[in-house]
Amino acid sequence: MNSINDKVEVCFVILHYKTLNDTFACVNSIKKNNLRYRIVIVDNHSNDKSYMVLKKKYEKNENIYILQIYTNVGFAAGNNIGYKFAKEQLEANYIIIMNNDTQIISRNLENVLNKDFKQGYAVIGPDILNLKNVHQNPMGESEISITEAKIKKIKYKLLLLVNRMNLYDSLVRAKKGLSYIARNVFVLSSPKKRKIVNENLVGTLVNNKLHGACVIYTPIFINREDYAFVPGTFFYLEEDLLLAYCKNRNYKTFYEKKIKIRHTEDSATNENFFDKKGKRNFLFTNLIGSLEVYIEFIKNKEGR
């Protein structure tokens, strides 16, 4: 299975949630590439007419498959369903997992993927550019430590409690009057953009933490692994877990700046919420859950 042919065959997995125009744009960007491709769109229980709209729009395209999930299983599990289908049913040589709010800019995927595979890379992260042309990959040189994960878990539990008591906004407004410790817990731990490495990329491009908006899996990974992401999380820390897992399995990850992706960011998450409090509850709750999964994974890896 997964023999490498002269012309690469790629399967794209797109996790869809409600935002149809994003998914249409993502698919169109893939179709512009001159390569043999398959696309698996996983509707993560959009709870609207998304599945039927997607089914009808692409029913005549034999390269596009629409899967429906009957409950929202989150980022990792939803993508794992698409990955499993691409691996077992379509026997894809390469599997590219993309957020539906991303679009491929590059037109040279075939040659670059074959080159990177031959150099022994199992997981590849492209150059992801947001709407302000900020480079979102790589995200860092290492995953978070177990000590840092435990501290973050405590902080987010406090933040969740404060948010549920309707005190969050008041504390943020009063941040100048808070003590140093309180500011670090209640303000500096509030939602922020993810830290990324300077675009000048001082240091190695190998074995860095790669942004989950677009991850490319080569046959080195696919032939041995049944999941794209470590199971258990709903919507956060998938990148840290993936890097820790790859290190544990001696897989090499690689930042490939020759492949460029546009990322419009968070459209599916924003579709869930009408107010900031609801979005914060979602953020803190799922960060706590992901941190618990991460801590347990690291403990098991280290034999604690």
N, C-alpha and C positions, 0 to 999 in steps of 0.2 A: 504494500500500500504506500501511497505518497511517493512514487518514483518521480524523479525530476526529469521533465521533458525538455526539449530544446526551447520551447516556448512556455513560459511559466503560466500556471493556472492559479488564479487567486480567488478566494471567496471572502467577500466583505460581509461582516455581521453588523447590522445597524439596530440598536435598541430604540424602539419608537415609543413615545408617550405623548399623545394628543397633538403635538405640534406638526401638523401635516406638511406645511410649507417648508419647514426645515428638512424633513425627510425627503421631500421631492427634490430639493436643491442638492442634498447629499448624494442621492442616486444619480442625478444628472451629471454631477462632477465625476462620478465613477465611470459613467458611460462614455465620457469624452476620452478616456484612456484607451490606447490601442493595445489591448491585451485580452486574453481569454479570461473571463470573469464569471463568477456567480455572486448573487447578492441574496442574503438571508435577512429579511426584516422581521424582527421579533416585536410584536405589539404587546407591550407590558401592561395589559389590562387597562387600556386607555379609558374605558367606561364611557365611550362616546361612539361615534360611527366610524372611527379611524380604521378598524380592521376591514370593514366592508368597502370603504373608500379605497384603501390600499389594494385590496383583492381585485376590485373592478379595474383600477387604473393599470395594474400590471398583469392582468390575467392572460394577455396575449404574448407576454415576454417570458420565454422559456428559461431565461437565465435568472429570474427573480422569484424567490420563494417567500411566502408570507406565513409566519407562524403566530398563533394566538395563545396568550397565557391568560388563564381565567382568574388570576389574582395578581396583584402587583408584588413581584418577588424581589424588586430592587435591582441595583446595578450589576452586582457580581453574578447573582443567580440568573438574571435575565440574559446576560451575555454568555454565560456558561451553557444555557440552552441552545443558543444560536451556534456557539462553538462546537458543541457536541453534534449538532445536525450537519454542520459543514465538514466535520472530520469523518463521521460515520456514514452519512448518507451521500455526501458529495465527494468524499475522499480528496479534499482540497490539498494542494501542495503547500500553499500559504493561506493563513487566515488572518485577515485584518479586521480588528474590532474598532468600530468608529462610533462616536456619539452622533446622533442624528443632526446635531447643530455644528457639524464639521463638514468641510468640503475639501476635496483634493485639488491642489493648485498644480502640482508637478505632472508632467506627462512622460516621465522616464522610469516608471515603477519597475518594469520588467527587468531591465539591465541591472538596476541598483539592487533589487532583491536577490537576484542570482549571485551577484558579487558578494553581498553580505553573507549569504548562506554558505558560500564556499569558504569564507573566512572563519566559519565556526560560530556565528552568532545565532542564539536561540530565540531571543526576543529583541525587537528593534523598535525604537521610538523615533518618529519623524520630527522635523522642525515644525512645531505648532505655533502659529501666529494668531493672536487675538485681533480684534477689530482696530486696536491701536498699534498693531505691528510689534507688540511685545512678544518675545520668544518665550514660550512656556515650557520648553524642554531644553535640557534635562532639569528636573526639579531639585536635585541635590546629589551629593556624593554617597549618601548612606540613608538607610531607613532610621526611624527614631529608635532610641534605646528603650529597654523595658522600664527603666526608671522614669524616663520622660513620659512614657505612655501612662504609667501609674499616676503621675502628677497631673497630667492632662485629664485623666478620668475624674479625679477629685474636683478639678476646676470646673469641668463641664457639668458635673452633678450640682455644684453650687449655682452655676449660671442657670441651669434648668429650673431649679427651685425658685430663684429670684425672678425669672421670667414668668413662671406660673403664678407668682404672687403679685404680678403687675408692678414690680419695683425696678425692672431692668432699665427702662428709659429714664426714670428719675435718677438712678445711680450714675448712668452715663452722663446726664446733664450736670450732675454734681461732682464730676470726676476731679475737679480742681481742689475740692475740699476733702477728698478721700485720702486716707493714709497710703503710703507706698504699697503696703501689702494688699490693701483693698483695691487699689488701682490695678495691680497686677492680676488679681483674680477676676474683677468685674469688668475691667475695661480692656486690658491688653490681651485678654483671652477671648474677646468678642470676635465674631466672624471677620476674617480678613482674606485677602487674595493670597493664594499659595505662594510661598517663597520659591523663586526660581534662581538658577545659576546665571551669572553674568553672561551675556550673549557672546562675549569675547572667548568664553570657554577655556579659561586657564585650567589646565589639567587634562586628565584622560577623558575620552568619550566612551569608555567601556565600564560596565557595571555601575552605572548611575541609576538613580530613581527616575522612572519614565512616567510622563503624564498619561492618565487613563483615558483621555479623550480620543486617543488613537494609538493602538498597540498592535504591532505586527508580529505574528508568530511564524517561525520557520519550521521546516520538517524536523529539525533537531528537537524542538519542543513538542510539536504535534504528535510525532510518532510514539512519544512516551507519556503524554499527559492527557487526561480526560477532561480537565477543566482549564479554562483560560485564567481565571482568578480564583484565589483561595476562597472556598465557600464559607458562608457564615455572616458576612457583612451585608448591609442593606445599601448604604450609599456613602461611604467614606473610608479612607485608609487602604483602599485596594492597591494603590501604588506601593506603599510601604510593605504590605504583605507580599506583593509580587516580587519585589526586590529581595526580601528575606528568603522567599521560597526558592528563587533562582540561585541565590548564593548557596543555599542548603543542598541544592541538586547539582551544583557546579555548572549551571548554565551561564553563558555570557550574554549580557545585555549590551546594546549598542545604540548610541544616539546618531542617527543618520540625517545629517543636515541637507542632503541632496533631495530628500523627499519633503515637500512642503504641504502643510495642511492649514486651512483657515478655520478658526474656532470662534463661534459667535457667543458661546457660553451660557449655561444655566437656563436655557429656555424651558426645558421639561420640568425642572425643579420649580421655576417661577410659576408654571401653569397650575401648580397645586394650591397656591396661596393668594389670599386677598389682603393679608395684613402682615406686618413685620413680626408680630408676636408669634403667629402660626409658623412662619418660616423659621424663626429662632427655635421654637419647640422641636420642629423637625430636625434642624441642624444638631442641637445639643443631644437629643434622644438618640439619634443615629450615630453620632460621634462616640457617645458612651458605649453603645452596643459594639461598634467597630473596635474600639480600644480594648474591650473585654475579649473579643476574638483574637486581636493581635497579641495581647499579653499571654493568653493561653497558648497560642501558636509558638511564641518565642520560648516559653517555658518548656514545651514539649521538645522543641528543637535542641535546646540546651540540656535537656534531661533533668530539669529541676523537679 
